[in-house]
Amino acid sequence: MHSDSVVRDMPIKKTVEDLARFGGSAVFSERIHVGRPNIGCRDKFLKRLNDILDSKWLTNHGPNVQEFEAKIADFCGVRHCVSTSNGTMALEIAIRALGLTGEVIVPAFTFVATAHALQWQEITPVFCDVDPVTHNLNPEKIESLITSKTTGIIPVHLWGNPCGVEEVESVAKKHDLQVVYDASHAFGCSHKDRMVGSFGSVEVFSFHATKFINSFEGGGIVTDNDELAEKMRLMTNFGFAGMDKVIHLGTNGKMSEVSAAMGLTNLECMSKIVDQNFENYQSYKAILANIPGIRFFTHTESEKRNFQYVVIELDEEVVGLSRDIFMEILHAENVLARRYFYPGCHRMAPYEHSLSGKTAWLPETEKLLNKVLVLPTGTDVCQRTIEKICAIIIYSIEHASDIRKMLEASGVEST
Ligand SMILES: Cc1ncc(COP(=O)(O)O)c(C=O)c1O
């Protein structure tokens, strides 16, 4: 079993000058990524690829797409999955099919696509603060943001941890709002023993290359509503209801056969991927969870989880260095840890106007944006790699004051 004391004794660096940030050689000769794609069984994928090439059925709801959709719907316990070219397209189509307009409430702490999918259709995303522990939309803060223009809520099941579904649904019901769950992180996860994908009117998945189940690029909208599924299917295919028969406004949002083949290949080894993610998560947790100044984001292990994100929060006051300096130190060692979702959707160019004049807005989101660091995991990351990554983190905390001195001497702010 790993522990911080074992890692503490690892001879990772002799002196602070040996850190790659200060010119020493990097611990890793190759870059270690967050969300490096899981490939699955190459032979099975290549067999499917060959079949696609032989059949010359490359897209337009071919057999791989049909099989992929059936498997996703079955897995989530719903009647329909409408596959799409990516998760953003899935959100856009779901939003349009449900007739959302005006303003829609979204968590401020999310990937920018949640907001873009609305703004792209000239619907205003209204940013809501999140819960400091779960990192999910804080249901108690929704009501004060509702106006006469509000038509819906898009909560995100961040890190694969379902949001407060019951509380969100109750606010939505009270104010007659639609709910579209952005479940991009949460395929394979459950809430009260019910699979994510079966909540609300629709839920949306991303099968992007960085997600634990990927279809290169891809997305899926899952629902039990036959009429809605039919409408969304039309919308992904230019509104075609048959040859020469367009009965609805639509776009090209289709998933290709090769993407579905990759998705199917990944699905076949899903339990292996989750097991490896879980093992990695446990190793990080055993080493980092008790280090003062680190808050380790814990997944609810009594429910199904995909463990595809290993997330820590660094308390600068306790560890003595800012999260950004930690990130720089790790990057120099070729550990490409990420500061999700920095600088925050509300601070990005298309949305920063909404900031004007507001102080103390989104306080919990602001804190997380400066504390969160996402660490590498996935099938390419092994136990030894995790021990070394943790050793760099622990070494940096233990030598924070020397690191600060070195940085200050070179004119860099360290906190
Ligand atoms: C929370 C969230 N929403 C939406 C998306 C968009 O998905 P995609 O990249 O497949 O378009 C992502 C993906 O990265 C995401 O993490």
Ligand as a Chemical Component Dictionary entry (heavy atoms), coordinates in Angstrom:
data_LIG
# 
_chem_comp.id                   LIG 
_chem_comp.type                 NON-POLYMER 
_chem_comp.pdbx_formal_charge   0 
_chem_comp.three_letter_code    LIG 
# 
loop_
_chem_comp_atom.comp_id 
_chem_comp_atom.atom_id 
_chem_comp_atom.alt_atom_id 
_chem_comp_atom.type_symbol 
_chem_comp_atom.charge 
_chem_comp_atom.model_Cartn_x 
_chem_comp_atom.model_Cartn_y 
_chem_comp_atom.model_Cartn_z 
_chem_comp_atom.pdbx_ordinal 
LIG C1 C1 C 0 -18.568 19.549 -18.893 1  
LIG C2 C2 C 0 -18.409 19.464 -20.379 2  
LIG N1 N1 N 0 -19.413 19.882 -21.173 3  
LIG C3 C3 C 0 -19.330 19.795 -22.509 4  
LIG C4 C4 C 0 -18.218 19.301 -23.135 5  
LIG C5 C5 C 0 -18.143 19.293 -24.631 6  
LIG O1 O1 O 0 -17.938 18.042 -25.167 7  
LIG P1 P1 P 0 -17.155 17.866 -26.563 8  
LIG O2 O2 O 0 -15.723 18.192 -26.320 9  
LIG O3 O3 O 0 -17.375 16.424 -26.889 10 
LIG O4 O4 O 0 -17.801 18.773 -27.543 11 
LIG C6 C6 C 0 -17.162 18.836 -22.360 12 
LIG C7 C7 C 0 -15.987 18.241 -22.997 13 
LIG O5 O5 O 0 -14.920 18.372 -23.040 14 
LIG C8 C8 C 0 -17.241 18.939 -20.944 15 
LIG O6 O6 O 0 -16.222 18.549 -20.160 16 
# 
loop_
_chem_comp_bond.comp_id 
_chem_comp_bond.atom_id_1 
_chem_comp_bond.atom_id_2 
_chem_comp_bond.value_order 
_chem_comp_bond.pdbx_ordinal 
LIG C1 C2 SING 1  
LIG C2 N1 SING 2  
LIG C2 C8 DOUB 3  
LIG N1 C3 DOUB 4  
LIG C3 C4 SING 5  
LIG C4 C5 SING 6  
LIG C4 C6 DOUB 7  
LIG C5 O1 SING 8  
LIG O1 P1 SING 9  
LIG P1 O2 DOUB 10 
LIG P1 O3 SING 11 
LIG P1 O4 SING 12 
LIG C6 C7 SING 13 
LIG C6 C8 SING 14 
LIG C7 O5 DOUB 15 
LIG C8 O6 SING 16 
# 
